Amino acid sequence: MPTRAAAHTRARATVLAALTATVLAATGTPALASTDTGHRMNRAFEQAAEKYDVPRDLLAAVGYGETRLDGHSGRPSQANGFGVMHLVSNPAHRTLEQAAGLTGKPLAELRGDTPANILGGAAVLRRYADGLGLDAGDRDDLGAWYPAVARYSGSDGQAAALYADTVYTFLADGLDAVTPDGEHVSVTGRPVSPHKDGLTATDASTRSADYPSALWAAADPNNFATGRSATIDKVVIHVTQGSYAGTISWFQDPVSEVSSHYVVRSSDGQITQMVRDSDTAYHARSANASSLGIEHEGFVDDPSWFTDSMYRSSAALTAYLCDRYDIPKDRAHIMGHVDVPGNDHTDPGPYWDWNRYMELVGGSNDGGTGADGLSFTAYATQRSGSTGAQVRAVQTLLNAQKYPVGEVDGSFGPATEGAVKKFQTARGLDSDGVVGAKTWTALLSAGTTPEIAEGASGDTVKRLQRALTAALGSTVGVDGSFGPGTATAVRSYQTSRGLTVDGIVGPGTWGALQAGS
């Protein structure tokens, strides 16, 4: 998810469902999916479809494409969109306010109540259909809704067609999605013939000049700077906090003042470039001038968006960029937004699999070592036979905690394995001799447990920052200063572990860390 610098497809997309959804084979029969009317979201789709004469499966496909049917408890996307149907309220797009006018529902209810939000989405789609002149007979034809769906994207031209193509692929292929509450929402596959009215997502002129596999859709000139003031030496990994097409639209909106160089789709790994490599995208504040930004469709708190297709496609792009610009393939140079100094963002978040990603890139996940030999941008699993700087860190930490390994030689042999098992037993961890995330967290946090909060500094803060990096699986900069980034990481850790979420590291938080939680 980007931030601006302080100074300044006629081919249809092939869409694979993401983890929480199983794409069903097309039946060849345009029958609507059966639904369990005892379930809240299914009832909401059916009632909204009936009230506004919008096909129920179209509503469900739009909602799935926007949010994977997750309203995120009323929290906004980066474009300030809310709920399952992503009703937007920003200077350029006002579907939230439009829905309020059409339904009579208060804005707060449309933001936070799923049935109201779905009703609002249906009302907006019907208003667009009316604007197109669709009568009752037309509204029974799924294909006739294509221009209305494209308009719902909040964008024009190629980005709008990308959005509508995705929705119609869900309708053609079908889906069986599971909501965060465990409810199944299904759409049965059927033949679809969208009335595109000249809208197309790709043609020969919309390919990237920098990365041949990518599409090209230029960001608005207000959202990036021409040229560079520094040498490209890093890649920054982001998560969009929104949909693929919605992110493209947002970067093309001059009011956003944000952008990235590339955007990657969850379902199939399709990539769109929006800013030339030689220009400065507004995505990572202090690192804008020297970095390339890659946005990944999804939300940091939902791992279902991080598909195999996305990982492989993005890793191929990152490897290409590293080779082209002579960027080392390690975690010191391929970093998350959270790793960039001066940022308060947490993406790509705890569910991004750095080990897998770096392996696909063909690089190293040890992140390099700091002067203290203990601080890394990521902590990889260490076991018998492992060697290197992180094994030396394990050995140093074990010796400090009176579990002697002998010489700190960076070789994970029997003495180190035995010491790890003894430490694990003492901390109530599985005594397997393998230093994974839990053991790393317990080792790195071991020591005194004074209460610390934002504003604190020193070695205790460094110890906390290392432990949070291991526990969350995303880098917390180790600088010994308890600033906003560390406070955000503490709250994220407290939330994910069911602790009191106050950003203060007291006995409860220290206890959880030292237990390897």
Secondary structure, 3 states (H helix, E strand, C coil): CCCCCCCCCCCCCCCCCCCCEECCCCCCCCCCCCCCCCCHHHHHHHHHHHHHCCCHHHHHHHHHHHHCCCCHHHCCCCCCEECCCCEECCCCCCHHHHHHHHHCCCHHHHHHCHHHHHHHHHHHHHHHHHHCCCCHHHHCCHHHHHHHHHHHCCCCHHHHHHHHHHHHHHHHHCEEEECCCCCEEEECCCCCCCCCCCCCCCCCCCECCCCCCCEECCCCHHHEECCCCCCCCEEEEEECCECHHHHHHHHCCCCCCCCCCEEECCCCCCEEECCCCCCEECCCHHHHHHEEEEEECECCCCHHHCCHHHHHHHHHHHHHHHHHHCCCCECCCEEEHHHCCCCCCCCCCCCCCHHHHHHHHCCECCCCCCCCCCCCCCCCCECCCCECHHHHHHHHHHHHCCCCCCCCCCECCHHHHHHHHHHHHHCCCCCCCCECHHHHHHHHHCCCCCCECCCCECHHHHHHHHHHHHHHCCCCCCCCECCHHHHHHHHHHHHHCCCCCCCCECHHHHHHHHCCC
